[in-house]
Amino acid sequence: MKKLLLATAATALTVGAAAAEDIKLGIALGFTGALESLAPPMEAGAKMAIEEVNESGLLLDGSTVSTVNADTTCTDAAAATTAVERIVTAEGVKGIVGGMCSGETIATLEKVALPNGIVMISPSATSPALSTIEDNDLFFRTSPSDARQGEVMANILMDRGIQTVAVTYTNNDYGKGLADSFQAAYEAAGGTVTVNSAHDDDKADYSAEVGALAAAGGDALVIAGYVDKGGSGILRGALDTGAFDTFVFPDGMVSNALTDRFASEIEGSFGQNPAAEGEGRDKYIAMAEDAGFDGSEAFSAEAYDAAALILLSMAASGSSDPATYKGSIMDVANEPGEKILPGELGKALEIINGGGDVDYVGATAVELVGAGESAGVYREIEFKDGAMEVVGYR
């Protein structure tokens, strides 16, 4: 009997070793383009979660995870599709942290992820259109829809006593969706939008757009654009001409790059971006500092959570096959189960491997609702003395 037990144990070890994989995970972000300044801390966040899982040695019989990057450029849907197609078909990734911007995310989801059955969890694609798109339960996001951001921004403006605004938005799915949801919420609350107009990125001169916005007037200018593209161009033109004194910045503009470029010129301006408060966020920022990057940058924490959700769902389903583990993502993200914060992915894997349940809270107070998207908490920021300060959460 003893020999039989030893033989059985040896067989189990052999099977376990054979079952271990090198799982490839894609990171599809705009490493160049409209939000390229945000991509490095987002990539670092995703990789930090992956390294944490690898160090534990507890994922799927000791499987390891490696990453493959795809540069989506953020705004070029054709380039994004080509890049994501490569990591899916040539590299064989089993899931993707991404995309980054809404238009390229829609394109890569419809043209690559859906036909190939690949899970995508976006840290930052916020278009309301992604809430209703047919995704075969393959698409999730750790940032909330801009339908929610529009409401939050309207509330912030009304609370500050700003009754009229001009709005300019980047001419794509993200900008149009956010601008429309904001206008609906703001006007329902009693505010007036004097103009709601698009701007294109990559222009050398925005004087015509700024002139039209100034002619419409308003107590503030809402810039629903990209900090590394046309959003900053509009802002520079408005500052140089004195068209507006106060600016409102949604998530595509909220970045340390904005402070670096404009500093005291935007004194008193304000905005919001997705970010939860509490122990999870504090732990993440501390972990990021130890790892040598700024975890407070927009969507970095969401990228950590996106990678963590994919890997914990693989463990919970017992498979790296997206067709299998996609069914565990909502379970891992929500109650019931033991709450899991950043730095506790090894603990989560121990619980899952032991047959228990986890409720992944992560760095952004993860709770997935509806079509697999974040319920949404926003931090309100303001520019004071040349610095960006957090003044509250909504």
ROTIFI-586344 format. One record per residue (C-alpha): residue number from 1; residue in one letter; y, x, z. Coordinates in pm, 1 decimal. Example, Ala and Ser with C-alpha at 12.3 -4.5 7.8 and 13.67 -1.06 7.14 Angstrom:
<atoms>
[atom 1,"a",[-450.0,1230.0,780.0]]
[atom 2,"s",[-106.0,1367.0,714.0]]
</atoms>
This chain:
<atoms>
[atom 1,"m",[0.0,0.0,0.0]]
[atom 2,"k",[239.6,283.0,85.8]]
[atom 3,"k",[176.8,444.8,-253.2]]
[atom 4,"l",[239.3,110.2,-421.9]]
[atom 5,"l",[569.9,67.8,-240.1]]
[atom 6,"l",[678.0,420.5,-332.8]]
[atom 7,"a",[583.6,359.1,-692.5]]
[atom 8,"t",[778.7,33.7,-693.4]]
[atom 9,"a",[1085.4,204.5,-545.3]]
[atom 10,"a",[1063.5,481.8,-802.8]]
[atom 11,"t",[1040.9,223.6,-1080.8]]
[atom 12,"a",[1345.9,41.7,-943.8]]
[atom 13,"l",[1545.1,366.5,-939.0]]
[atom 14,"t",[1444.6,439.0,-1294.5]]
[atom 15,"v",[1544.3,90.1,-1409.3]]
[atom 16,"g",[1876.5,114.4,-1224.5]]
[atom 17,"a",[1952.1,448.9,-1384.5]]
[atom 18,"a",[1862.5,314.7,-1726.8]]
[atom 19,"a",[2088.6,13.7,-1675.0]]
[atom 20,"a",[2398.1,225.1,-1603.9]]
[atom 21,"e",[2650.8,224.6,-1889.0]]
[atom 22,"d",[2966.2,397.9,-1998.2]]
[atom 23,"i",[3179.7,87.6,-2034.4]]
[atom 24,"k",[3484.1,123.9,-2256.4]]
[atom 25,"l",[3792.0,-76.0,-2164.2]]
[atom 26,"g",[4085.2,-108.4,-2402.3]]
[atom 27,"i",[4448.2,-72.5,-2296.5]]
[atom 28,"a",[4659.7,-239.2,-2566.1]]
[atom 29,"l",[5030.1,-189.2,-2493.3]]
[atom 30,"g",[5350.4,-111.3,-2680.0]]
[atom 31,"f",[5348.2,263.5,-2628.1]]
[atom 32,"t",[5619.3,270.9,-2894.7]]
[atom 33,"g",[5871.5,0.4,-2970.2]]
[atom 34,"a",[6070.6,-262.5,-2787.6]]
[atom 35,"l",[5935.6,-202.1,-2435.4]]
[atom 36,"e",[5801.4,151.4,-2462.6]]
[atom 37,"s",[5970.3,253.0,-2135.8]]
[atom 38,"l",[5751.1,2.3,-1949.8]]
[atom 39,"a",[5419.2,106.2,-2105.5]]
[atom 40,"p",[5350.1,429.2,-1907.4]]
[atom 41,"p",[5360.2,268.0,-1559.0]]
[atom 42,"m",[5156.8,-25.1,-1692.2]]
[atom 43,"e",[4895.0,211.0,-1833.6]]
[atom 44,"a",[4896.2,406.2,-1507.8]]
[atom 45,"g",[4839.2,86.2,-1310.0]]
[atom 46,"a",[4539.3,-15.6,-1519.4]]
[atom 47,"k",[4390.6,332.6,-1500.2]]
[atom 48,"m",[4437.5,345.7,-1123.5]]
[atom 49,"a",[4218.1,35.8,-1085.0]]
[atom 50,"i",[3957.7,187.1,-1317.1]]
[atom 51,"e",[3953.4,516.2,-1128.5]]
[atom 52,"e",[3911.6,327.2,-802.6]]
[atom 53,"v",[3604.9,147.6,-939.5]]
[atom 54,"n",[3460.2,468.8,-1083.2]]
[atom 55,"e",[3501.8,650.3,-753.4]]
[atom 56,"s",[3307.1,377.2,-574.0]]
[atom 57,"g",[3002.5,416.6,-800.4]]
[atom 58,"l",[2919.6,51.3,-731.6]]
[atom 59,"l",[2979.7,-115.6,-1067.4]]
[atom 60,"l",[2665.8,-239.2,-1246.0]]
[atom 61,"d",[2407.8,11.5,-1118.0]]
[atom 62,"g",[2648.6,305.1,-1122.0]]
[atom 63,"s",[2813.0,234.4,-1456.9]]
[atom 64,"t",[3133.8,423.5,-1531.6]]
[atom 65,"v",[3443.8,302.9,-1711.0]]
[atom 66,"s",[3649.7,493.0,-1966.7]]
[atom 67,"t",[3962.7,379.3,-2148.9]]
[atom 68,"v",[4071.4,362.8,-2510.9]]
[atom 69,"n",[4439.0,303.3,-2591.5]]
[atom 70,"a",[4582.5,92.9,-2872.1]]
[atom 71,"d",[4954.2,108.0,-2954.0]]
[atom 72,"t",[5056.7,-250.1,-3030.8]]
[atom 73,"t",[5425.4,-150.6,-3080.4]]
[atom 74,"c",[5500.7,-473.4,-2890.8]]
[atom 75,"t",[5665.8,-650.6,-3184.2]]
[atom 76,"d",[5476.6,-556.8,-3503.6]]
[atom 77,"a",[5187.5,-804.2,-3521.9]]
[atom 78,"a",[5025.0,-633.0,-3821.3]]
[atom 79,"a",[5028.8,-291.5,-3655.4]]
[atom 80,"a",[4899.2,-443.2,-3332.4]]
[atom 81,"t",[4612.9,-616.3,-3512.3]]
[atom 82,"t",[4510.5,-292.8,-3684.6]]
[atom 83,"a",[4523.8,-96.4,-3358.2]]
[atom 84,"v",[4323.3,-352.1,-3159.9]]
[atom 85,"e",[4072.3,-397.4,-3442.4]]
[atom 86,"r",[4004.3,-22.4,-3421.7]]
[atom 87,"i",[3927.8,-15.5,-3050.6]]
[atom 88,"v",[3705.5,-323.9,-3080.3]]
[atom 89,"t",[3503.8,-239.3,-3390.5]]
[atom 90,"a",[3509.2,141.9,-3390.9]]
[atom 91,"e",[3527.1,214.6,-3016.9]]
[atom 92,"g",[3327.9,-83.2,-2887.2]]
[atom 93,"v",[3549.1,-183.5,-2595.3]]
[atom 94,"k",[3409.3,-458.3,-2371.6]]
[atom 95,"g",[3747.1,-596.8,-2267.5]]
[atom 96,"i",[4118.7,-537.8,-2315.6]]
[atom 97,"v",[4410.2,-503.8,-2075.4]]
[atom 98,"g",[4677.6,-644.4,-2307.1]]
[atom 99,"g",[4855.7,-728.3,-2520.9]]
[atom 100,"m",[5203.0,-657.6,-2401.2]]
[atom 101,"c",[5442.8,-882.8,-2594.7]]
[atom 102,"s",[5370.4,-1242.3,-2682.8]]
[atom 103,"g",[5374.6,-1236.2,-3062.9]]
[atom 104,"e",[5139.3,-941.9,-3101.2]]
[atom 105,"t",[4918.1,-1084.6,-2827.1]]
[atom 106,"i",[4883.1,-1412.2,-3016.3]]
[atom 107,"a",[4803.5,-1219.6,-3336.1]]
[atom 108,"t",[4542.0,-991.4,-3181.2]]
[atom 109,"l",[4383.5,-1276.6,-2987.8]]
[atom 110,"e",[4345.3,-1493.8,-3296.0]]
[atom 111,"k",[4253.8,-1221.7,-3545.6]]
[atom 112,"v",[4050.5,-978.5,-3335.9]]
[atom 113,"a",[3950.1,-1095.7,-2988.5]]
[atom 114,"l",[3832.3,-1444.1,-3084.9]]
[atom 115,"p",[3623.1,-1341.3,-3388.5]]
[atom 116,"n",[3464.4,-1058.6,-3190.0]]
[atom 117,"g",[3427.1,-1239.8,-2856.9]]
[atom 118,"i",[3638.2,-993.6,-2655.3]]
[atom 119,"v",[3810.3,-1079.2,-2326.4]]
[atom 120,"m",[4183.6,-1006.0,-2308.6]]
[atom 121,"i",[4384.4,-1014.6,-1987.0]]
[atom 122,"s",[4753.7,-962.2,-2055.3]]
[atom 123,"p",[4982.0,-826.8,-1783.4]]
[atom 124,"s",[5302.1,-931.0,-1959.8]]
[atom 125,"a",[5268.8,-1174.5,-2253.8]]
[atom 126,"t",[5455.3,-1476.2,-2121.9]]
[atom 127,"s",[5511.9,-1716.8,-2413.2]]
[atom 128,"p",[5438.3,-2081.8,-2324.2]]
[atom 129,"a",[5244.7,-2101.3,-2653.7]]
[atom 130,"l",[4967.1,-1895.6,-2494.5]]
[atom 131,"s",[4899.4,-2175.2,-2246.2]]
[atom 132,"t",[4771.8,-2408.2,-2515.4]]
[atom 133,"i",[4625.2,-2173.5,-2775.2]]
[atom 134,"e",[4253.8,-2216.1,-2851.2]]
[atom 135,"d",[4101.6,-1908.6,-2685.5]]
[atom 136,"n",[3734.7,-1992.5,-2618.7]]
[atom 137,"d",[3794.6,-1889.9,-2255.0]]
[atom 138,"l",[3859.5,-1529.8,-2362.6]]
[atom 139,"f",[4230.7,-1501.5,-2279.9]]
[atom 140,"f",[4387.9,-1474.7,-1935.0]]
[atom 141,"r",[4713.6,-1335.8,-1799.6]]
[atom 142,"t",[4834.6,-1202.0,-1468.5]]
[atom 143,"s",[5198.2,-1286.6,-1541.2]]
[atom 144,"p",[5319.7,-1646.7,-1541.3]]
[atom 145,"s",[5427.1,-1848.4,-1844.4]]
[atom 146,"d",[5792.8,-1848.2,-1944.0]]
[atom 147,"a",[5788.9,-2222.4,-1890.2]]
[atom 148,"r",[5794.5,-2125.1,-1523.2]]
[atom 149,"q",[6047.2,-1842.3,-1572.7]]
[atom 150,"g",[6288.1,-2079.4,-1746.3]]
[atom 151,"e",[6286.1,-2303.0,-1440.5]]
[atom 152,"v",[6333.1,-2011.1,-1200.5]]
[atom 153,"m",[6623.4,-1869.9,-1401.3]]
[atom 154,"a",[6791.6,-2210.4,-1416.0]]
[atom 155,"n",[6760.1,-2247.7,-1038.7]]
[atom 156,"i",[6906.6,-1901.4,-977.2]]
[atom 157,"l",[7207.7,-1977.2,-1197.2]]
[atom 158,"m",[7274.2,-2312.5,-1038.5]]
[atom 159,"d",[7240.0,-2166.2,-689.0]]
[atom 160,"r",[7503.9,-1908.0,-785.5]]
[atom 161,"g",[7738.9,-2178.8,-907.7]]
[atom 162,"i",[7726.5,-2076.4,-1274.2]]
[atom 163,"q",[7774.0,-2394.7,-1476.7]]
[atom 164,"t",[7799.5,-2266.4,-1835.3]]
[atom 165,"v",[7615.6,-1986.7,-2017.6]]
[atom 166,"a",[7569.1,-1847.7,-2364.9]]
[atom 167,"v",[7212.5,-1748.6,-2454.2]]
[atom 168,"t",[7087.4,-1488.3,-2699.1]]
[atom 169,"y",[6717.3,-1424.8,-2751.6]]
[atom 170,"t",[6503.1,-1183.4,-2946.9]]
[atom 171,"n",[6382.2,-1356.7,-3260.6]]
[atom 172,"n",[6010.8,-1394.9,-3181.7]]
[atom 173,"d",[5763.4,-1607.1,-2983.3]]
[atom 174,"y",[5865.6,-1458.0,-2648.9]]
[atom 175,"g",[6240.4,-1493.3,-2696.4]]
[atom 176,"k",[6235.8,-1840.9,-2851.0]]
[atom 177,"g",[5989.6,-1978.3,-2596.3]]
[atom 178,"l",[6186.7,-1846.7,-2300.4]]
[atom 179,"a",[6525.4,-1951.7,-2436.0]]
[atom 180,"d",[6406.7,-2305.0,-2505.4]]
[atom 181,"s",[6234.2,-2348.3,-2169.5]]
[atom 182,"f",[6543.0,-2214.5,-1990.1]]
[atom 183,"q",[6782.5,-2442.2,-2179.1]]
[atom 184,"a",[6573.1,-2748.9,-2101.2]]
[atom 185,"a",[6556.4,-2664.3,-1729.9]]
[atom 186,"y",[6921.4,-2561.2,-1702.1]]
[atom 187,"e",[7058.2,-2869.4,-1873.8]]
[atom 188,"a",[6829.3,-3092.0,-1667.7]]
[atom 189,"a",[6986.7,-2934.7,-1359.1]]
[atom 190,"g",[7338.6,-3007.5,-1485.5]]
[atom 191,"g",[7425.9,-2680.9,-1658.4]]
[atom 192,"t",[7567.3,-2635.4,-2007.8]]
[atom 193,"v",[7439.3,-2394.3,-2273.8]]
[atom 194,"t",[7731.7,-2320.3,-2508.3]]
[atom 195,"v",[7513.0,-2151.0,-2770.7]]
[atom 196,"n",[7145.4,-2058.6,-2798.8]]
[atom 197,"s",[7109.1,-1807.0,-3081.3]]
[atom 198,"a",[6858.9,-1546.9,-3197.0]]
[atom 199,"h",[6915.9,-1176.6,-3254.5]]
[atom 200,"d",[6697.9,-933.8,-3446.5]]
[atom 201,"d",[6583.6,-601.9,-3306.3]]
[atom 202,"d",[6648.3,-257.5,-3459.3]]
[atom 203,"k",[7000.0,-331.9,-3579.4]]
[atom 204,"a",[7264.8,-61.1,-3562.1]]
[atom 205,"d",[7550.2,-305.5,-3506.9]]
[atom 206,"y",[7554.6,-629.4,-3307.6]]
[atom 207,"s",[7926.1,-704.0,-3339.4]]
[atom 208,"a",[7869.0,-1025.3,-3537.9]]
[atom 209,"e",[7621.6,-1161.1,-3281.7]]
[atom 210,"v",[7846.3,-1065.3,-2989.2]]
[atom 211,"g",[8147.6,-1221.5,-3163.0]]
[atom 212,"a",[7966.8,-1553.1,-3204.9]]
[atom 213,"l",[7852.6,-1551.2,-2842.7]]
[atom 214,"a",[8205.6,-1472.2,-2721.4]]
[atom 215,"a",[8349.8,-1753.4,-2934.7]]
[atom 216,"a",[8108.5,-2002.1,-2773.6]]
[atom 217,"g",[8200.3,-1870.7,-2429.3]]
[atom 218,"g",[8041.7,-1928.4,-2090.9]]
[atom 219,"d",[8052.9,-1804.0,-1733.4]]
[atom 220,"a",[7768.9,-1559.7,-1811.5]]
[atom 221,"l",[7555.4,-1431.3,-2099.1]]
[atom 222,"v",[7177.0,-1468.3,-2078.3]]
[atom 223,"i",[7004.9,-1189.1,-2274.8]]
[atom 224,"a",[6641.5,-1284.2,-2337.4]]
[atom 225,"g",[6564.4,-962.8,-2520.6]]
[atom 226,"y",[6400.2,-622.9,-2492.3]]
[atom 227,"v",[6552.3,-339.8,-2294.0]]
[atom 228,"d",[6447.9,-76.1,-2547.6]]
[atom 229,"k",[6565.4,-272.9,-2851.6]]
[atom 230,"g",[6816.0,-543.4,-2938.6]]
[atom 231,"g",[6872.4,-659.9,-2582.6]]
[atom 232,"s",[7042.2,-334.5,-2493.6]]
[atom 233,"g",[7232.5,-343.2,-2823.8]]
[atom 234,"i",[7373.2,-687.0,-2744.9]]
[atom 235,"l",[7462.2,-575.1,-2392.7]]
[atom 236,"r",[7640.7,-262.9,-2514.3]]
[atom 237,"g",[7841.9,-464.9,-2767.1]]
[atom 238,"a",[7938.0,-724.1,-2507.0]]
[atom 239,"l",[8045.3,-458.0,-2258.5]]
[atom 240,"d",[8247.6,-261.0,-2511.9]]
[atom 241,"t",[8437.9,-569.5,-2627.9]]
[atom 242,"g",[8474.3,-728.4,-2285.5]]
[atom 243,"a",[8313.8,-1045.5,-2418.5]]
[atom 244,"f",[8141.6,-1123.3,-2086.2]]
[atom 245,"d",[8166.4,-994.3,-1730.1]]
[atom 246,"t",[7837.0,-1127.9,-1596.0]]
[atom 247,"f",[7493.0,-1092.5,-1752.3]]
[atom 248,"v",[7161.4,-1260.5,-1673.7]]
[atom 249,"f",[6846.5,-1056.9,-1740.8]]
[atom 250,"p",[6500.0,-1212.3,-1780.5]]
[atom 251,"d",[6184.5,-1002.9,-1750.5]]
[atom 252,"g",[6206.2,-822.6,-2085.9]]
[atom 253,"m",[6529.8,-660.6,-1969.4]]
[atom 254,"v",[6445.4,-586.6,-1605.9]]
[atom 255,"s",[6362.5,-218.0,-1596.6]]
[atom 256,"n",[6483.1,105.3,-1443.8]]
[atom 257,"a",[6584.5,192.4,-1800.4]]
[atom 258,"l",[6853.6,-75.3,-1775.8]]
[atom 259,"t",[6995.1,90.3,-1466.0]]
[atom 260,"d",[6974.7,436.8,-1622.1]]
[atom 261,"r",[7170.5,326.4,-1929.3]]
[atom 262,"f",[7429.6,90.7,-1785.2]]
[atom 263,"a",[7447.5,155.0,-1408.7]]
[atom 264,"s",[7781.4,36.4,-1264.7]]
[atom 265,"e",[7883.8,-130.2,-1592.6]]
[atom 266,"i",[7666.2,-428.0,-1503.4]]
[atom 267,"e",[7780.4,-456.9,-1143.3]]
[atom 268,"g",[7719.5,-810.0,-1013.4]]
[atom 269,"s",[7483.4,-908.9,-1293.4]]
[atom 270,"f",[7139.1,-1034.1,-1199.7]]
[atom 271,"g",[6803.5,-1157.7,-1322.1]]
[atom 272,"q",[6436.9,-1201.8,-1241.2]]
[atom 273,"n",[6090.5,-1079.5,-1332.1]]
[atom 274,"p",[5737.0,-1160.8,-1213.9]]
[atom 275,"a",[5656.4,-978.5,-889.7]]
[atom 276,"a",[5499.3,-1096.4,-566.9]]
[atom 277,"e",[5606.2,-987.5,-222.3]]
[atom 278,"g",[5384.9,-898.3,70.9]]
[atom 279,"e",[5111.0,-662.3,176.0]]
[atom 280,"g",[4942.4,-642.6,-163.8]]
[atom 281,"r",[5256.0,-533.1,-345.0]]
[atom 282,"d",[5350.2,-289.1,-68.4]]
[atom 283,"k",[5006.2,-128.3,-80.7]]
[atom 284,"y",[5018.7,-101.8,-457.7]]
[atom 285,"i",[5360.5,64.0,-464.0]]
[atom 286,"a",[5245.1,315.4,-201.8]]
[atom 287,"m",[4927.5,389.3,-398.5]]
[atom 288,"a",[5129.5,435.5,-716.5]]
[atom 289,"e",[5367.8,674.4,-543.7]]
[atom 290,"d",[5072.1,884.1,-428.1]]
[atom 291,"a",[4941.6,880.3,-785.3]]
[atom 292,"g",[5275.6,1000.5,-921.3]]
[atom 293,"f",[5424.2,692.3,-1090.8]]
[atom 294,"d",[5662.6,408.4,-1006.6]]
[atom 295,"g",[5460.6,99.7,-920.7]]
[atom 296,"s",[5774.0,-112.9,-885.6]]
[atom 297,"e",[5834.0,-104.9,-1261.5]]
[atom 298,"a",[5794.1,-440.6,-1433.0]]
[atom 299,"f",[5434.4,-543.3,-1507.0]]
[atom 300,"s",[5274.7,-227.4,-1366.1]]
[atom 301,"a",[5115.8,-420.9,-1080.1]]
[atom 302,"e",[5007.0,-693.7,-1321.5]]
[atom 303,"a",[4827.3,-429.0,-1530.2]]
[atom 304,"y",[4639.3,-303.3,-1223.6]]
[atom 305,"d",[4533.1,-659.2,-1148.1]]
[atom 306,"a",[4427.2,-725.7,-1508.0]]
[atom 307,"a",[4193.5,-424.9,-1509.3]]
[atom 308,"a",[4060.0,-508.3,-1163.6]]
[atom 309,"l",[3980.6,-867.2,-1263.3]]
[atom 310,"i",[3783.9,-756.1,-1568.5]]
[atom 311,"l",[3573.7,-507.4,-1372.2]]
[atom 312,"l",[3509.7,-731.9,-1071.5]]
[atom 313,"s",[3409.5,-1013.6,-1308.0]]
[atom 314,"m",[3159.3,-784.1,-1474.7]]
[atom 315,"a",[3010.0,-711.6,-1133.6]]
[atom 316,"a",[3005.6,-1078.2,-1032.7]]
[atom 317,"s",[2826.3,-1179.9,-1353.4]]
[atom 318,"g",[2595.5,-878.2,-1355.8]]
[atom 319,"s",[2697.1,-792.8,-1710.9]]
[atom 320,"s",[2956.9,-605.2,-1915.9]]
[atom 321,"d",[2907.5,-855.6,-2199.9]]
[atom 322,"p",[3233.9,-1051.9,-2243.2]]
[atom 323,"a",[3039.5,-1365.5,-2333.0]]
[atom 324,"t",[2884.6,-1348.5,-1986.7]]
[atom 325,"y",[3155.1,-1211.1,-1758.0]]
[atom 326,"k",[3435.5,-1432.3,-1893.5]]
[atom 327,"g",[3283.1,-1714.5,-1690.0]]
[atom 328,"s",[3336.3,-1524.3,-1363.5]]
[atom 329,"i",[3705.1,-1438.4,-1399.2]]
[atom 330,"m",[3842.7,-1759.6,-1247.5]]
[atom 331,"d",[3585.2,-1739.6,-966.1]]
[atom 332,"v",[3678.2,-1382.5,-875.2]]
[atom 333,"a",[4051.9,-1456.3,-893.3]]
[atom 334,"n",[4053.7,-1759.9,-665.8]]
[atom 335,"e",[3914.1,-1896.3,-341.1]]
[atom 336,"p",[3662.7,-1904.1,-180.5]]
[atom 337,"g",[3579.9,-1550.4,-79.1]]
[atom 338,"e",[3707.1,-1251.3,113.7]]
[atom 339,"k",[4060.6,-1157.9,13.0]]
[atom 340,"i",[4085.5,-828.7,-175.7]]
[atom 341,"l",[4401.4,-616.0,-190.9]]
[atom 342,"p",[4483.0,-302.2,-390.9]]
[atom 343,"g",[4273.3,-8.2,-275.2]]
[atom 344,"e",[3985.1,-238.8,-181.8]]
[atom 345,"l",[3797.1,-259.2,-511.5]]
[atom 346,"g",[3504.9,-61.1,-368.3]]
[atom 347,"k",[3487.9,-308.2,-79.8]]
[atom 348,"a",[3495.3,-595.1,-329.7]]
[atom 349,"l",[3204.7,-445.8,-523.3]]
[atom 350,"e",[3004.0,-406.4,-202.2]]
[atom 351,"i",[3056.4,-774.8,-122.9]]
[atom 352,"i",[2968.5,-886.2,-474.9]]
[atom 353,"n",[2660.9,-663.1,-491.0]]
[atom 354,"g",[2549.4,-810.9,-160.1]]
[atom 355,"g",[2568.8,-1164.4,-296.3]]
[atom 356,"g",[2905.6,-1254.6,-141.5]]
[atom 357,"d",[3225.6,-1400.7,-287.2]]
[atom 358,"v",[3566.2,-1238.0,-323.7]]
[atom 359,"d",[3913.1,-1387.5,-366.9]]
[atom 360,"y",[4106.7,-1121.5,-554.8]]
[atom 361,"v",[4468.0,-1123.8,-431.6]]
[atom 362,"g",[4558.8,-782.7,-567.4]]
[atom 363,"a",[4909.4,-649.3,-612.3]]
[atom 364,"t",[5063.4,-971.4,-745.2]]
[atom 365,"a",[4913.6,-1243.2,-522.6]]
[atom 366,"v",[4675.0,-1339.9,-803.8]]
[atom 367,"e",[4595.3,-1707.2,-839.1]]
[atom 368,"l",[4483.3,-1820.5,-1182.3]]
[atom 369,"v",[4549.2,-2180.8,-1272.4]]
[atom 370,"g",[4514.6,-2410.5,-1571.2]]
[atom 371,"a",[4431.4,-2210.7,-1880.0]]
[atom 372,"g",[4368.1,-1892.0,-1683.0]]
[atom 373,"e",[4722.3,-1779.9,-1611.8]]
[atom 374,"s",[4915.5,-1679.3,-1304.3]]
[atom 375,"a",[5071.8,-1949.8,-1089.7]]
[atom 376,"g",[5373.5,-1718.4,-1072.2]]
[atom 377,"v",[5609.4,-1562.0,-819.0]]
[atom 378,"y",[5937.7,-1402.5,-930.5]]
[atom 379,"r",[6162.5,-1150.0,-764.7]]
[atom 380,"e",[6536.4,-1207.2,-799.0]]
[atom 381,"i",[6731.0,-887.1,-862.5]]
[atom 382,"e",[7099.4,-795.8,-866.4]]
[atom 383,"f",[7288.9,-484.5,-968.8]]
[atom 384,"k",[7496.0,-337.6,-686.7]]
[atom 385,"d",[7664.4,3.3,-667.4]]
[atom 386,"g",[7487.5,120.6,-981.5]]
[atom 387,"a",[7139.6,29.7,-855.4]]
[atom 388,"m",[6898.3,-257.6,-899.6]]
[atom 389,"e",[6827.9,-437.2,-571.9]]
[atom 390,"v",[6577.4,-707.7,-485.4]]
[atom 391,"v",[6756.8,-999.4,-321.1]]
[atom 392,"g",[6470.7,-1247.3,-284.3]]
[atom 393,"y",[6158.3,-1409.7,-421.6]]
[atom 394,"r",[6102.6,-1749.5,-581.2]]
</atoms>
